[in-house]
């Protein structure tokens, strides 16, 4: 029974010793099975175990690749790089992770949880939560998500365990297996995993400096009808692009003409200066996804869905059948945090912290070469590397210095070559650790560019 684990251990050792390098592709499972003289199902278990350990990542249609760096704990100091040395420091900084945490966050969150621990209240809070939550929760979320030009109808608010599950529920309710979903050519990596599990085909759509191009959507739909569109109009991950109102109106016009339903991901929108969603132009087609994981904390979270009036039953059924319902305790805690102003205070603190980290990024990478694309309030940046670097080799070089970054191919959709760029997650590492990591990355980039 443990044979597959022993095989996984051997590959893990090859990765740890450098015999298998970051970005290197593993053989297809059938080839691996033939070479090792094992069953195909055993090979599948080996690869699944490597994914579970965070050592490799599978990309549908492309294969299985060694990750940039194994998952590592944060909060430890990063050793300063030594000029010209190839030695890796003892500690790691993981700039793949991106979970913002404001100073004093736990002290802000604790008071609202205390009443939930009373036995009479806890009994109710531990019951299952329906997809439509409670009237109080729907009202609180509608108020939380409201923008100057948009206030969602509380009756259209549904709940999932987190925003990823909300995306899955929306897509599952809209698209049958084999259906085509348009996405930005660079997209949230977990959407690729969700699509693979649901049997959905993702169709990459071209972007420009204003975001998704409406003509690309129209061309793709004419080629073969799209069942839905998944889009991040606000602080797009990974590029940080936010669509202006003109582009939103233009895109909405094309969407309405084509009759394509939209899943609008707004998980980072709380940081943005431009607040109105695409949904303000598409109330009859937009399914808005948001949640508490970035606003509050990833460990006790709830995902939100705001759906058109005629879609509530279908999406609620998808939440139930997928096992994606929100926990009642988390739902009750989220309502209390929203109503007592805790969420608003955390949002203000995180916007200020993101701005500080962006200034740190600009300072440390100013002379590193390439092009850094970001937003003054984003918690990540898209670094188009200097011409002397490929994304996979830079990712490996960063890993050798104890820093994990996300290569561009993690976000790329389709068979075209991914851009030579990396995403830098700025949220998780403590600021002094982040500063040293960015300084190290800048030095790595300059050495590669100059040949030193």
N, C-alpha and C positions, 0 to 999 in steps of 0.2 A: 504493500500500500504506500510505502514511503519512497519507492524508487523514483517517482517523479520529483520529489523534494531533493533527493541526492543529485539528480541531474541539474535541477535548478541551482543547487549549491555550487556545482562546478562552473556553471555559466556566471554565477555571481562572483566567483573567485576570479574568473577571466576578466570581468569588468573591473574588479577592485585592483587587480595587478596591472591593468592597462593593456592586456592582450586583446580585449575588446574595447574600443575607444568610443567616447561619446559621439553620437550621430551615426555609428556604424549599424548597418542593417543585418539582422539575423536572417538565416535561411528560412524560406517558407516552411510551415509546419510539416508538410508532407515530405519535404527534402530532409528536414531534421530527423523525422521519424525513420526514414530509410537509412540514413547514415548511422543512426544509433541502434538500428534493429529493434525498434519499439513500435507499438501500435500508434496509430494516428491520434486516438483519444488520449493516450499518455503524453504525446507531444503537446496536445492542446492544454493539458493540465500543467505541464512544465512552463509554457508561455504564460498561462494565467497566473501561476505562482510568481513569476518574475514581474508581471504587471502589479500584482498585489504588493510586492516588496518595493515598488517604485523604481525598479531598475531599468525597465523598458517601457516603451509606449507603442501601442498598435495604432496604425492609421489605415482605415478601410481603403482597399484598393492599392495601397502602397507598400505595406509590410509592417514589420516590427523592428523598432530601432532602439538602440541603447540611449537612455536618457542623458541629458546634459550632465547631471550629477545626481547621485542618490539623495533621497530625502534626508535632510539634516536638521537638527534642532537649531532654533535661533536663540539669540540672547547671549551668545558667547562672543568674546572679542575676536576680531580678525587680525591676524598678524600682518604687519606692514610688509609690502613686497620688497624684495631686495633687487635692485637694478641688475638686470642681466642674469638673474638666477632662475633656475627652473624648479626649485624646491617649493612644494606646496605647504602652506601654513597648516598648523594642527587643527584650527577651527574653521567653520564654514559659515557663510552667509547665503541664505536662500532667497534670491530675488525672483524666483518663480512664484513663491507664495505671495499673496497680496491681501492680507486681512488687516484693515485699519483698526487701530485701538487708540482711543483718546486718553490723555493723562487723567487719572482719577475716575476712569470709566466704571470700575467695579463699585466704587463708593456711590456713584450716581445711580447705578442699577439696583443696588441692594434694597433700598427702602420699599420699592414697589413689590418686591418678592415676599417681603415679610408677611403681609396679610394673607398671601396664598398658602402659607404654611400652617395656618389655623386648621384644626382637624375638620371643622364643618365646611370651610371653604375648600380645603384640599380635596375632600371627597368629590366635590363637583368638578374641580379643576383636573382631576385625573380621569374623567370620563372621556370617551372618544369625541372628537369634534366633527360635525358634519362639514361637507364641502363649503356650505354657505355660512359657516361659523355661527355667530350670534348677531342679533340686531345691533348690539352695542359695538361689536367688533367691526361690522360693516360700516357703521357710521364713523367710527374712529379712523378707519383706513381711508375712507373717502375724504375725510378732512386732511389726513396726513399727506395724501397724494395730490391734493388740489394745487393748481398753479393759477397764475393771474387769468389765463384764458380758458381754463378747463377745471371743472369740478365733477368727478365721476359720480354716477348714480349709486348710492349704497346698495340698491337691489341688484346691481351688476357686479358686486364684489364677491369673489370666491377665494378660498384659501388652500394652500398646499404646504407641505413640510418645509420647503425652501423654494427659492426662485428657480433652481434647476428643475425641480419637479413641476413647478408651474409651467415652465417652457415645454416639458415633456407632455403634460396634460393638454396644453393648448394644441400642440402639433398632433398628438394622438387623436384629438377630437376633430381635426380638420383634414388629415391626410391618411389615406389608406396605404398599406404596404405597397411599395413600388411607385408611389406618387412622387412628384418632383416639387422641391421647395427651393425657391430662390434665396440666396444668402449673399452678403458681401463677400468678395473674393478672399478677404481676410476676415475670419469670424471667430467667435468664442469657441475654443477647442471642445468644450463639453457638448456643444450642439452637434458636433461631428459624431460623438459617441452616442448621443440620444438618437440621432438619425439612423445610425447603424443598428441600434437595438430595435427601432421601430420599423426597419426595412424601408426607410425613406431615402430618396436620392437627392443629394444637395447639388444645386446648380450655382456655380460661382458667378457673381455679377460684378462688373467693373465698377471701380470707385475713382473719384478724383478728390481734389482738395476740399470739396464741399460734401463728400460722402458718397453714398450710393447714387449711381447715374440712372435717372429715369429711363433713358433710351436703352440702357442695358437690360433693364427689366422688361421693356416692351419687346425687344429683340428675342430674349430668351423665351418669353411666353408665346411668341409667334412660331418659334422653332418647334416647341412642344408645350402644351398647356401646363402651367404651374398650378399646383393645388394650394399653395400658400407662399407667403414671403416672410422670412425672419430677418429683422433689421434692428440695428442699434443706432438710432439717429442722434442720441445724446451721449457724448463721451464714449465713442466707439472703442471697443476693446479689440485690437491693441493700439490703434493709432491716435486715440483721444479726439478724433474729429467730431464736432457737433454741427449738425446741419443748420444752416440759417433758415429763417422762415420762408424765404423765397424758394429754396430747394425743397422744403417740406411741402409747400403748396404744389409745386411742380410734380413731385413724386406722388402726392395724394391724387392729383388729377389723373395720372397714368393708372394708378391702382384702381381708382373708381371706374375708369373706362374699361379696364380689363376684368373687373369684378373679382380680384384676387384678395382673399382674406389675409390680414397682416398679424403677425406676432411681433409686438414692439417691446424690446427688452430695455427697461429703464433702470436697471439695478444700480447704476452709478449716477443717475440723474440728480440725486440730492446734492451733488457737488457742483453742478453746473450753474453758470450765470444765466444761461438761456433756458427757461424752465418749461415752456409749453411742449407737450408731446405731439407727435405726428397724429395721434388719435383725435386731436381737436379738429382736424380736417376730415377724419374718417370715422365718425362715431358708429357707423353701421358695419364696418369691416375690421376695425382694430381690436386686438386682444392685447391688453397692456399687462406686462409682467414686471413686478417689482418685489421688494422684500425687505427684511430687517437685517440680513446678514452683514451688509456693508455699513448700514446706518448704525447698527447697534453692536452685535457680536455674532460670530459664526456658530457658536456652540448652542445657542438657544434662539432659534430663528423661526420665522414664518414666511412663506411665499404668498404673494398677492396676485390675483388675476382680476382685471376689470374687463368684462366681456360685453358685447352687444346684447340687448334685451332678448333676442330670439336665440341666443347661444348658451344661456346659463345652464339649461338642463343637460345639453350635450357635453359641455366642459365639466360640469359637476360629475357626470357619469364617468368621464375619463379619469378624474381625480380618484374616484372610488375604486374603479377597476384596476387602476395602476398601483393601488396601495400608497397613494401620494398625499393622503390627508394630513392636515396639520395636527400637531399635538395640542390638546386642550390647555395644558399648563402653559406652553409657550404662547398660545393665542391669548390667554388671559393676561400673561405678563406683558406681552406686546401692547395690548389695549391700555393697560395701566401706564406704561412708559409713554405712550402717545398722548394720553389724556393729561398726565401730570407735567408735561413739558420736558421730560427726560430726553426723548428722541430729538426734540428741537435743540436742546443744549448740546447733545452729542454731535449733531450735524454741524452746528456752528464751530465746535472744537475741531472736528475733522477737516472742515474746509480750511480752517486756519493752518492746521498741521500739514495738509496737502500742499498749501501754498509755500510753506517753509521748505518742504522737501523738494518742491520744484525749483526753488531758488538754489538749493544745495546742488541739485542736478545740473542746473545751468552753469554754476560756478565750476564744478569739477570736470565737466565734459566740454567746456568751452573750447579747449585747444586739442581735443582728442581726435578730431577729424570726423568725416561722415556728416550725416544730417540727423539731428534729434528732433522728433516731432512729438509734441505734447500739448497740454493745456495748462494754464496757470493753476488750475484747481484739481487736476487729475492726480490719481495715485499711481500712475504708470507712465512709461514713455516708450516710444517706438524709435529705436536707434538704427538708422540705415548706415551700415558700417563703411569705414573707409574702403577704397577700391581694392586694397591689398588683402582684404579679409573676406572669407566666405563665412556664412553663418555657422556652419558646423565646426569649422576650425576655430573660430573665435569662441564658440561655446565650450569647446574642449580646452582652449587656453585659459578661459575664465575658471573652469572647473579645476584646472591644475593649480590655480591660486586660491582655491577654496570658495569660489563664488559660483552659484548656480543661476543662470539666466535662461530665458525661454527662446529657442531659435524660431525664426520666422515660419518654418514649415509646420510648426504646431498649430498655426492659425490659417494656413493656406488650404483652400478647397480645390479639389480637382487635380489633374495630372500635371499641370504646368509647374515649372520649377519655382520654388518658393523664393521670395526676395532675400537678399543677403542682409538680414536685419535681425535684431533681437529685441524682445520686450523686456524692460526692466520694471519689476514690481517694486514700488517705493514704500509700501505700507507696512510691511511686517517687521523689518529690521529696526532696532533702535537707531536713533539718528546718528550717534557717533559711529556705530558700526556701519551704517549706510554710507556715511561720508567716506570712511576708509575704503569701503568696497568700490565706490564710484571712482575714487582716486586711483585705486589699483586697476580698474577696468580702463581708465583713460591711459594709464601708463602702458598697459598691454596693447591697446589700440595704436598708440604712437610707435611703439617698438616694431610692431608688424608693418606699419605704414612706411617707416624710415629704413627698415631692414636692420636695425640695431639688435 
